[in-house]
Amino acid sequence: MSAVLVLNADFGPLHRVSLRHAIRMLFREVAVVHEAEPDRQIGVFPMPTVVRLVSYVVTRWRHSRGPAWSRAGVLTRDRRACAYCGGAASTIDHVLPRSRGGRNEWANTVAACGRCNNRKGDRTPGEARMPLRVRPFAPTWADLAG
């Protein structure tokens, strides 16, 4: 199944949904077909490639605050590269270990390979003599998209 672009009522792009989901949106009348494949129908609806919402959806939260912390987000932010050796990262490491009060926050976590994560253990990078190659930061939505 192909993905269908969903536009807000002001024609701003929101996200993509499956064709099946787009047809359900049309059936429930929460969206209308904006663009469709020529000469193709699904029941009474033309086969959509782009649908537009009937009512405007407020999305300020996406612009005012960055994404919530997640393990997958840390790996994406660091491009799956170990912050200690530069190799392929498979896990995350807490710069200030959790046992010492370190929290699951963007500024306290980095991507790490299993070997470096085990080697660092329950110490800070300074104590383990393992300097960080990158400085952890809170990413924007654009940082995680690219």
N, C-alpha and C positions, 0 to 999 in steps of 0.2 A: 504494500500500500504506500502511496505517495503522501508526503506531508503537505499540509495546507497552511498557508500563512494567515494569521489572524491579525486584522487591523483594528485599532480602537475606533470609536465613532468619529474621532478627529483625524482619521487616516494615519495615525502613528502606528508603527509595527509593535505588536505585543509579544507574540511567540508563534510557534508552529504546533499544529495538532494533526492527528491522523485523519485520513479521509473519512473514516467512520465517525469520529468525533465531530468533524465539520458538518456532516449530514445531520447528526443529532442536533447540533446548534441551529441549523436551518429549520429543521422540523419543529423545534421548540420556539422558533421565531425570535431568538436572541441575536441572530446574525442574518445578514443577507449576502448573496453572492456578489462579489465585487469584480472578479475575473473568473472565467471558466474555460475549460477546454472546448474548442468548437466541435459541434455535432456529437457530443457525448452527453448522455443523460444517466442519472441514477434515479429511477422512478420518475417523479415529476420535477426533480431538481436537475439543473445542468451540473456537470461534474466540476466542482470548484477547484481552483488553484489558489484563490485568495478570497477570504470572507471578511466582512466588516461588521463589527458589533453595532447593534441598534442603539444601545445606551452606552454613554461614556463610562469607562472604568478608570478611577483615580489611581495613578501609579506613582505618586510622589515618593512613596517609601523606597522605591528603587533608586531614586536620585538623592534623597536626603541622607540615607544611611547605607553603609556598605553591606555586603553579604554577611550572613551569620557564619561563625567559625565552624569548620568541619574538617575531618581528616582528609577527605577527598579534595576539599578546597585548598588545604596546605600543599598537597602534592601537586595540584594544578598550578598554584601560585609559584612554586619553586621549580616548575617544569620537570618534575620527577628526577631532579638532580640532587644528589646528596650535598648537604650544606657543609660537610666536613672534608670529603675527598673528591667530590665532583662526579662520582660514579652514579649508576642507576639506583634511585631511591625506591624503596618498597614500603617504608613505614614512616612514621613521624617521630621526632624527638622533642622533648621539652627542654629548652635551654636552661631554665631553672627547674630542676626535677620536681615532679608532683609531690614527692615525699617531703620536700622542703617548702611546700606552699605554692609551687608553680601551678598555674591554671591553664585550662584549655582556652588560650587566647591567641590571636594572630601574632602578637609581638613576642610570645613565649614559645612558639612552635616552629620547627623547620622540618623539611623533608630529609630523611636519612636512609642510608643503606643499612641492612641488618648488621653488618660487621661493625660499622662505626657506632651504631646505636648501642650494641652490646659492649663495645670497647669503652665508650663514654660512661655507660652505666648510670649510677646514681650520683654523678658529680656535675659540676658546671663545666663549660668548655675550658675555662681557665685552669681549673683544678685538674682536668684530664689532659691538659696541654694539647687541646684540639681546637684551634681557632676556627671561627665561622668564616666561610668564604663569602657568605651573603648575610645581610642584616634583615631579620624578619620584620615584616610590615603588614598593616591591615590593607588588603587589596580593595580596589573598586570593582564594580561589576565588569567594567571593560578589561581589567587585568585578568579576570578569570575566564572571559570569553575568548581571548586570543591565545 
